[in-house]
Amino acid sequence: MKQKINFYSGPSILPKQVIEQAQASIENFENTGLSILEISHRSKEFVAVMEGARALAKELMGLGDNYEVLYMQGGASSQFYMIPYNFLLAGQTGVYIDTGTWANGALEQAKLFGNVHIAASSKNENYNHIPKQLDIPGEAAYLHLTTNNTIFGTQYHFTENPKKHFGIDYPLFADMSSDILSRKMDFSAFDLIYAGAQKNIGTSGATLIAFRKELLQKQRKPLPAMLDYAVQAANQSMKNTPASFSVYVSYLTLQWIKEQRLEKIEAQNNRKAQTLYDAIDASSLFKGTVAKEDRSLMNVCFVIGDAALEKKFSELATENGIVGIEGHRSVGGFRASIYNAMPQSGVDTLVQLMEEFERISG
Ligand SMILES: *Cc1c(COP(=O)(O)O)cnc(C)c1O
């Protein structure tokens, strides 16, 4: 069977090495004579996986012991309500920047718990840019943002400490589901970070959460045990049975990131995005959909603007083994998700097809 070139937005491409290691562990996990799928989460072998994954995520993000790193279930979407349930007390205000469908989903959930202040929104322009004019209150429980807008293909490119950028001295929270560990950054500039594993750091079922421990002093109490960050931390992410296989795949993916080195991954990600955006900018057929300065290095959105031609290009892509480049229905056209595991050669193949298509239909 010929390998496909996987541009799906999530679950998405994984390093070949990770899939092979996972496959071997489904047969026989670390010579236990058991499959990773059937081993107890209380076994010493699995406890080492959970502890190893949490420690490695912390190491790769360069976070100190003042941070707690956990794996939880329910996806990034469950953090949309867990965050305000824990940290947005009655009468307090959560500040949100509305940069896309996921950012909007997060703020809608927060409304169930407290006041929501929308500092800015690009919704009326179909989220084609990151808003720069912000109305940031001097006091709030936290500011929440989405670093990479997976559906619309925009991303924050901070040039200074983000808290300084926003002029806040209260906690800063970020949904990094689609760009976590895709570039070097000062992760400790954020007080809480969360990411579904299925884009850059594994497969679906596990969600990574990192937060500054002192945040726990500001929690609502009491909380249902499963939704209480303090309880999850006190139980080392094993208050109940974790998504053990997903945590394992995430651990393997983090090990791959460490081996590759984040600097090198970042350089490759920059080059892949540059290749694709250069092709879009040079084309008279394909057009980018977002403001250039906000372009995402992870999700590249582009259109032709003619439904018949778009259908033809889709067919050509499919014939050439390309999978998952249809744009989200709210943008249309195409979206190439080029996460860490996507090799330069995959992007080169897509660009060659775009050029060929322009020649034959231009
Ligand atoms: C995919 C995605 C989500 C939703 O993740 P689930 O794990 O499916 O809940 C949330 N935020 C962003 C930025 C995403 O890319």
The ligand as an ORCA input file, in Angstrom:
! r2SCAN-3c Opt
* xyz 0 1
  C      -8.811     20.912     17.684
  C      -8.882     22.105     18.576
  C      -9.729     22.146     19.699
  C     -10.685     21.038     20.037
  O      -9.995     19.965     20.519
  P     -10.759     18.659     21.094
  O      -9.612     17.887     21.670
  O     -11.429     18.017     19.923
  O     -11.725     19.109     22.108
  C      -9.683     23.253     20.501
  N      -8.864     24.281     20.241
  C      -8.049     24.290     19.165
  C      -7.160     25.457     18.906
  C      -8.032     23.194     18.303
  O      -7.219     23.187     17.238
*
